[in-house]
Amino acid sequence: MKSLLKKIFLLSSVFIIPINAQETASATATGSFSVLGYTTVTRLADLMFGDLVLGDNTTVQPTSPKAAQFLFNGSPNTRVQISITYPRDLTCGSNTLRFHSTSAVFNTISNPTTATPFLEATGGEATTGNDGNLYIWVGGRVMAKKKQPVGSYNGLMKIIVVQP
């Protein structure tokens, strides 16, 4: 009997041992990011048409000292995309004066006379200088109707520079 109990115990021990079957899978992923440099766009000068006589028009070329001037500073020698948005009208209270964009130019140094024109008055691509600077000058044209209400007319021009 002892031998029978011994055999049952041994047989049952064999079946009591737990068997754990597992499948394991794993994967890894990496994260990446770019550290972007600090960028600024600074208005250096407003577009100044000066005084306008009723019935006259005036044009300010981007190479004129009266042109609007902006300075972008970003990463050196980097291609950037410039977008210029012009006002449709200049306003004085409820009165409006039509604004017409003419052209815009850019340079890596503060000299509009040697600047390169954008293909479009609304901007385009340019490359910053060794110091990360890019100067942008913008001109425009206005015409006062003969019965234009007198006053000081203003409008906003927006410059957006995208640096990848």
SERO-4910 file (N, C-alpha, C, O; in steps of 0.05 Angstrom, whole numbers):
BEGIN
 pado doro    nc1    nc2    nc3   cac1   cac2   cac3    cc1    cc2    cc3    oc1    oc2    oc3
  Met    A     16    -23      0      0      0      0     17     25      0     11     45    -13
  Lys    A     39     23     16     57     46     16     69     51    -11     72     74    -19
  Ser    A     74     31    -25     86     35    -51     65     46    -70     72     61    -89
  Leu    A     39     38    -67     18     49    -84     14     79    -78     10     95    -96
  Leu    A     15     86    -53     12    114    -45     35    131    -55     32    154    -64
  Lys    A     58    119    -54     82    132    -64     80    137    -94     88    159   -103
  Lys    A     70    118   -109     67    121   -138     46    142   -144     50    158   -163
  Ile    A     24    142   -129      2    162   -134     13    190   -128      8    209   -143
  Phe    A     28    192   -106     39    218    -98     59    228   -120     58    251   -127
  Leu    A     76    211   -129     95    218   -150     81    225   -176     88    244   -189
  Leu    A     60    210   -182     45    215   -207     30    241   -204     29    257   -223
  Ser    A     18    246   -181      3    271   -177     22    295   -176     15    317   -184
  Ser    A     46    291   -166     66    313   -165     73    322   -193     78    345   -199
  Val    A     74    303   -211     82    309   -238     60    327   -251     67    345   -266
  Phe    A     35    322   -244     13    337   -256      8    363   -242     -6    381   -253
  Ile    A     18    367   -218     13    391   -203     33    413   -210     27    436   -205
  Ile    A     55    407   -220     75    427   -227     64    445   -248     58    436   -270
  Pro    A     61    470   -242     49    488   -262     69    493   -285     93    495   -281
  Ile    A     57    495   -308     73    502   -332     63    529   -342     39    532   -349
  Asn    A     80    548   -343     73    574   -353     85    578   -380    110    579   -383
  Ala    A     69    580   -400     78    586   -427     72    615   -433     49    623   -431
  Gln    A     92    631   -440     87    659   -446    100    666   -473    121    655   -481
  Glu    A     87    685   -486     99    697   -510    105    726   -503     87    740   -493
  Thr    A    128    735   -509    135    763   -503    143    776   -529    159    766   -545
  Ala    A    132    800   -533    140    817   -556    146    845   -546    135    854   -527
  Ser    A    164    858   -560    170    885   -552    178    901   -576    186    890   -597
  Ala    A    177    927   -574    185    945   -595    195    970   -582    189    976   -559
  Thr    A    211    985   -597    222   1010   -586    216   1032   -607    213   1026   -631
  Ala    A    215   1056   -597    212   1079   -615    231   1101   -605    237   1102   -581
  Thr    A    240   1117   -622    257   1139   -614    241   1165   -617    224   1167   -635
  Gly    A    247   1185   -602    236   1211   -604    257   1230   -614    280   1228   -607
  Ser    A    248   1249   -630    267   1269   -640    254   1296   -641    230   1298   -643
  Phe    A    270   1316   -639    261   1344   -641    284   1361   -649    307   1354   -648
  Ser    A    277   1385   -659    297   1404   -666    295   1428   -648    273   1437   -640
  Val    A    317   1438   -640    318   1462   -624    320   1485   -643    340   1488   -658
  Leu    A    300   1502   -643    299   1525   -661    312   1549   -648    310   1553   -624
  Gly    A    325   1564   -664    338   1588   -654    317   1610   -649    294   1608   -659
  Tyr    A    324   1629   -635    307   1652   -628    306   1670   -653    326   1677   -665
  Thr    A    282   1678   -661    278   1696   -684    262   1720   -676    245   1719   -658
  Thr    A    268   1743   -689    252   1767   -685    247   1781   -711    263   1779   -730
  Val    A    226   1796   -712    221   1815   -734    216   1842   -720    198   1845   -703
  Thr    A    231   1862   -728    230   1889   -716    223   1909   -737    236   1910   -759
  Arg    A    204   1927   -731    198   1949   -749    219   1971   -744    221   1980   -721
  Leu    A    233   1978   -764    253   1999   -761    243   2026   -771    252   2047   -760
  Ala    A    224   2026   -790    213   2052   -800    186   2046   -812    180   2025   -823
  Asp    A    168   2066   -809    142   2065   -821    143   2075   -850    161   2090   -857
  Leu    A    123   2067   -866    120   2077   -893    108   2105   -891     86   2109   -880
  Met    A    123   2125   -901    114   2153   -897    109   2166   -925    127   2171   -940
  Phe    A     84   2171   -930     77   2185   -955     80   2215   -953     82   2228   -974
  Gly    A     79   2225   -930     81   2254   -926     54   2267   -932     33   2254   -931
  Asp    A     54   2293   -938     30   2308   -944     21   2303   -973     38   2301   -991
  Leu    A     -5   2300   -977    -16   2294  -1003    -37   2315  -1009    -55   2319   -994
  Val    A    -34   2328  -1032    -54   2348  -1041    -78   2334  -1054    -74   2314  -1067
  Leu    A   -102   2344  -1049   -126   2332  -1060   -123   2329  -1090   -115   2348  -1104
  Gly    A   -130   2306  -1101   -129   2300  -1129   -102   2290  -1138    -99   2282  -1161
  Asp    A    -82   2289  -1120    -55   2280  -1127    -51   2251  -1117    -66   2241  -1101
  Asn    A    -30   2239  -1128    -22   2213  -1118      8   2214  -1112     22   2231  -1122
  Thr    A     17   2196  -1096     45   2194  -1089     53   2165  -1087     38   2148  -1077
  Thr    A     77   2159  -1096     88   2132  -1094    115   2133  -1079    132   2151  -1084
  Val    A    118   2115  -1061    143   2112  -1046    155   2085  -1055    143   2064  -1050
  Gln    A    178   2087  -1067    192   2062  -1076    205   2049  -1051    211   2063  -1032
  Pro    A    209   2023  -1052    222   2010  -1029    251   2018  -1024    261   2014  -1002
  Thr    A    263   2031  -1043    291   2040  -1039    292   2069  -1029    313   2079  -1024
  Ser    A    268   2081  -1025    267   2108  -1015    271   2109   -984    264   2090   -971
  Pro    A    282   2131   -974    284   2134   -945    256   2134   -931    254   2130   -907
  Lys    A    235   2139   -946    208   2139   -936    195   2112   -935    172   2109   -925
  Ala    A    208   2091   -945    197   2064   -945    195   2052   -917    211   2060   -900
  Ala    A    177   2034   -914    176   2018   -889    200   2000   -888    208   1989   -909
  Gln    A    212   1997   -865    236   1980   -862    232   1961   -839    224   1969   -817
  Phe    A    239   1936   -843    238   1915   -823    264   1900   -822    279   1898   -841
  Leu    A    270   1890   -798    294   1874   -794    286   1847   -783    274   1845   -761
  Phe    A    292   1826   -797    288   1798   -787    315   1789   -777    335   1792   -791
  Asn    A    316   1776   -754    341   1764   -744    334   1735   -736    317   1730   -720
  Gly    A    348   1716   -749    344   1688   -744    371   1673   -746    392   1683   -740
  Ser    A    369   1648   -756    393   1632   -759    410   1642   -783    398   1651   -803
  Pro    A    436   1641   -780    453   1650   -802    450   1633   -827    446   1609   -826
  Asn    A    452   1646   -850    453   1633   -876    430   1613   -880    434   1591   -889
  Thr    A    406   1621   -873    383   1604   -874    362   1615   -893    356   1639   -893
  Arg    A    351   1597   -909    330   1605   -928    304   1609   -912    297   1592   -896
  Val    A    291   1632   -917    266   1639   -903    245   1646   -923    251   1653   -946
  Gln    A    220   1645   -914    197   1652   -931    184   1677   -919    177   1677   -895
  Ile    A    182   1699   -935    171   1724   -925    143   1728   -938    139   1724   -962
  Ser    A    124   1735   -921     97   1741   -930     90   1769   -921     91   1775   -898
  Ile    A     82   1786   -940     74   1814   -934     45   1817   -940     36   1812   -962
  Thr    A     30   1826   -920      2   1832   -923     -2   1862   -921      6   1874   -902
  Tyr    A    -15   1873   -941    -19   1902   -942    -48   1909   -935    -66   1892   -937
  Pro    A    -52   1934   -925    -79   1942   -920    -93   1947   -947    -80   1956   -966
  Arg    A   -119   1942   -948   -134   1949   -972   -137   1979   -974   -134   1992   -995
  Asp    A   -143   1991   -951   -147   2020   -949   -132   2031   -925   -127   2017   -905
  Leu    A   -126   2057   -927   -117   2071   -903   -141   2085   -893   -159   2094   -908
  Thr    A   -143   2088   -867   -168   2100   -855   -162   2124   -838   -140   2127   -826
  Cys    A   -181   2142   -837   -181   2165   -819   -210   2167   -809   -228   2178   -822
  Gly    A   -214   2156   -785   -242   2154   -775   -257   2135   -793   -249   2113   -798
  Ser    A   -280   2145   -804   -296   2128   -823   -288   2133   -852   -300   2120   -869
  Asn    A   -269   2150   -857   -260   2156   -885   -238   2137   -893   -222   2128   -877
  Thr    A   -238   2130   -919   -218   2111   -929   -203   2123   -953   -213   2140   -967
  Leu    A   -179   2114   -956   -161   2122   -978   -149   2096   -988   -135   2082   -973
  Arg    A   -153   2090  -1014   -143   2065  -1025   -112   2064  -1024    -99   2083  -1031
  Phe    A   -102   2041  -1016    -73   2036  -1015    -66   2016  -1037    -81   1996  -1041
  His    A    -44   2021  -1051    -35   2002  -1072     -6   1994  -1066     11   2011  -1062
  Ser    A     -2   1968  -1065     25   1958  -1060     41   1961  -1086     30   1959  -1108
  Thr    A     67   1968  -1083     84   1971  -1107    104   1948  -1108    101   1930  -1125
  Ser    A    123   1948  -1090    143   1927  -1090    157   1926  -1063    153   1944  -1046
  Ala    A    172   1905  -1059    188   1902  -1034    215   1891  -1042    218   1876  -1062
  Val    A    235   1898  -1026    262   1889  -1032    275   1878  -1006    265   1884   -984
  Phe    A    296   1863  -1008    310   1852   -985    340   1853   -989    350   1853  -1011
  Asn    A    354   1852   -966    383   1853   -966    393   1842   -940    379   1843   -920
  Thr    A    417   1831   -939    429   1821   -914    444   1844   -899    452   1840   -877
  Ile    A    446   1867   -912    458   1890   -899    437   1913   -901    419   1912   -917
  Ser    A    440   1933   -884    421   1955   -883    426   1975   -906    434   1998   -901
  Asn    A    422   1966   -930    426   1984   -954    405   1977   -975    408   1957   -989
  Pro    A    383   1993   -977    362   1986   -996    370   1991  -1025    358   1979  -1043
  Thr    A    391   2007  -1030    398   2013  -1058    412   1989  -1071    412   1987  -1096
  Thr    A    423   1971  -1055    435   1946  -1067    418   1922  -1062    427   1899  -1065
  Ala    A    393   1926  -1053    375   1905  -1045    364   1890  -1070    364   1900  -1092
  Thr    A    355   1866  -1065    343   1849  -1086    312   1850  -1084    301   1847  -1063
  Pro    A    299   1855  -1107    270   1856  -1106    258   1828  -1103    268   1808  -1114
  Phe    A    236   1826  -1088    221   1801  -1087    207   1798  -1114    202   1818  -1128
  Leu    A    202   1774  -1122    188   1769  -1147    159   1780  -1146    148   1788  -1166
  Glu    A    148   1779  -1123    121   1789  -1118    122   1811  -1097    139   1810  -1079
  Ala    A    103   1830  -1098    102   1851  -1078     94   1839  -1051     99   1851  -1030
  Thr    A     83   1815  -1051     74   1802  -1026     96   1785  -1013     91   1771   -994
  Gly    A    121   1787  -1024    143   1773  -1012    153   1750  -1028    149   1748  -1052
  Gly    A    166   1731  -1015    178   1708  -1028    200   1696  -1011    201   1700   -986
  Glu    A    219   1683  -1023    242   1670  -1009    266   1689  -1009    270   1704  -1027
  Ala    A    281   1686   -987    306   1701   -985    324   1685   -966    315   1666   -953
  Thr    A    349   1692   -964    368   1679   -947    380   1699   -928    389   1720   -936
  Thr    A    381   1692   -902    393   1710   -882    423   1712   -886    435   1695   -899
  Gly    A    435   1732   -874    464   1736   -876    479   1719   -856    468   1704   -841
  Asn    A    505   1723   -856    523   1709   -837    516   1714   -808    521   1698   -791
  Asp    A    504   1737   -803    496   1745   -776    466   1738   -770    456   1744   -749
  Gly    A    453   1726   -790    425   1719   -787    406   1742   -794    381   1738   -792
  Asn    A    416   1765   -802    400   1788   -808    389   1787   -837    402   1777   -855
  Leu    A    365   1797   -840    352   1802   -866    336   1827   -864    317   1828   -848
  Tyr    A    343   1847   -880    328   1873   -880    308   1872   -902    313   1861   -924
  Ile    A    284   1883   -897    262   1883   -916    252   1912   -918    246   1924   -897
  Trp    A    249   1923   -942    238   1949   -947    213   1946   -964    212   1930   -983
  Val    A    192   1962   -958    167   1960   -972    158   1988   -980    159   2007   -964
  Gly    A    149   1990  -1005    138   2016  -1015    108   2014  -1019     95   1993  -1012
  Gly    A     96   2035  -1030     67   2035  -1035     59   2060  -1050     76   2078  -1054
  Arg    A     33   2061  -1057     23   2084  -1072     -5   2091  -1061    -21   2073  -1055
  Val    A    -11   2116  -1059    -37   2126  -1051    -45   2149  -1070    -28   2163  -1081
  Met    A    -71   2152  -1073    -82   2175  -1088   -105   2187  -1073   -124   2173  -1066
  Ala    A   -104   2213  -1069   -126   2227  -1055   -145   2237  -1077   -137   2251  -1095
  Lys    A   -170   2230  -1074   -191   2240  -1092   -194   2270  -1089   -185   2281  -1068
  Lys    A   -206   2283  -1108   -209   2312  -1106   -227   2320  -1082   -224   2342  -1071
  Lys    A   -245   2303  -1075   -263   2308  -1052   -256   2291  -1028   -274   2285  -1011
  Gln    A   -232   2282  -1026   -223   2265  -1004   -224   2281   -978   -213   2303   -977
  Pro    A   -238   2271   -958   -237   2285   -932   -209   2287   -921   -193   2268   -923
  Val    A   -202   2311   -911   -175   2315   -901   -171   2301   -874   -191   2296   -860
  Gly    A   -147   2294   -868   -141   2281   -843   -116   2264   -845   -103   2263   -866
  Ser    A   -109   2251   -824    -86   2234   -822    -95   2205   -826   -109   2194   -809
  Tyr    A    -87   2192   -848    -96   2165   -855    -74   2145   -847    -51   2150   -850
  Asn    A    -83   2122   -836    -65   2101   -827    -75   2074   -835    -99   2070   -840
  Gly    A    -57   2055   -836    -63   2027   -841    -41   2009   -830    -19   2018   -825
  Leu    A    -47   1984   -828    -27   1965   -818    -17   1947   -840    -33   1937   -856
  Met    A      8   1943   -840     22   1924   -858     33   1902   -841     44   1908   -819
  Lys    A     31   1877   -850     40   1855   -833     61   1840   -848     59   1833   -872
  Ile    A     83   1835   -834    106   1819   -845    108   1793   -829    110   1794   -805
  Ile    A    107   1771   -843    111   1745   -830    136   1732   -842    137   1730   -867
  Val    A    154   1723   -826    178   1709   -836    178   1681   -824    177   1678   -799
  Val    A    179   1661   -841    179   1634   -832    207   1622   -837    217   1622   -860
  Gln    A    220   1613   -816    246   1601   -818    243   1572   -810    235   1565   -788
  Pro    A    250   1553   -829    247   1525   -822    266   1516   -800    266   1493   -793
***
